[in-house]
Structure formats: C-alpha cells, structure tokens
C-alpha cells in the first residue's frame, strides 16, 4: 500500500489553490506490500501521519519527500502498542488515534510521544467496542464505533490538563 500525491494540474480545477505544482510521488512502498494504510492526517507544518494497521503502528512522514521521520507502535495493548490503529485526527498538538481492537482512543504528541489512552470495552453507553473513525469540531469529539454501530460524542480532550477521562455527551445512531 502507498499514498500517491498529485499536483493541482493532475487533479483539475477543483484542487485547492495553494497546492504546489509538482510531479506525482509515492509515500510508502509502491510495490504493494501488505502495509494496509488505513488513515492519514496532515499537521499543516509539512508532516503527514499514517496509520498502518498490518504493522500496528503510526508513522510520521515528511511531506516534501515522503521520508519517514519516526514511528510508534507494535502489537499489544500496553503503552506504545496498538491492535489495528485506524482513524486519526489532530486537535492542536495532539494526535488522536483509534486503536480498533484494543477498544480505545490513544493520545499522542505530534512527535509521536505517548500521552495517554482512554476507553474501555463493554456494552454501556460510554464503552467502545471497535473505534475506527474520529473527528473533532468545536468542543466535541466524535468517535465512529464499528462494534456498536454508532457514533459517540464526547467533550473534547483538553491538552492543557491532559484529562484522562472525557465527558460523555450522547450517542448518534445505534444498531438496528
């Protein structure tokens, strides 16, 4: 799996105006190895974060040339470990990663340093089963939970206090 970047000219008139004109390039292995890239997010400072589910890790790449800068993760459920990292979003200087099979959300710094993880497996309204997508807007965080067939809404993680427990707000949708 790989990420291929295109120039504005290749994508046509609807591409963002500030894209740099350049030839397409590949980030990752274009030979089709089984990295299973799942999600990516850019930080606005020339970096891209990619979750590689098959290798249970998150990689930070330099956008200019696709060079890997650092990575975090290995198979497991402890600190610095993932079981199928998937969706990601950036909130300030915090990268939030859905750790799908560990039923948790992991908070990393943009240098991929481990901050903390939250979430627990279960069937209550606040429990996660298999989080696969995450987004933030205003003061809310939305987590798509494939296992529970719903989107859960939490009060947003506060990077100043590094709160480990989020305020549960509500559920959008449900199984059935």
Order of alpha helices (4+ residues) and beta strands (2+ residues): beta-alpha-beta-beta-beta-beta-beta-beta-beta-beta-beta-beta-beta-beta-beta
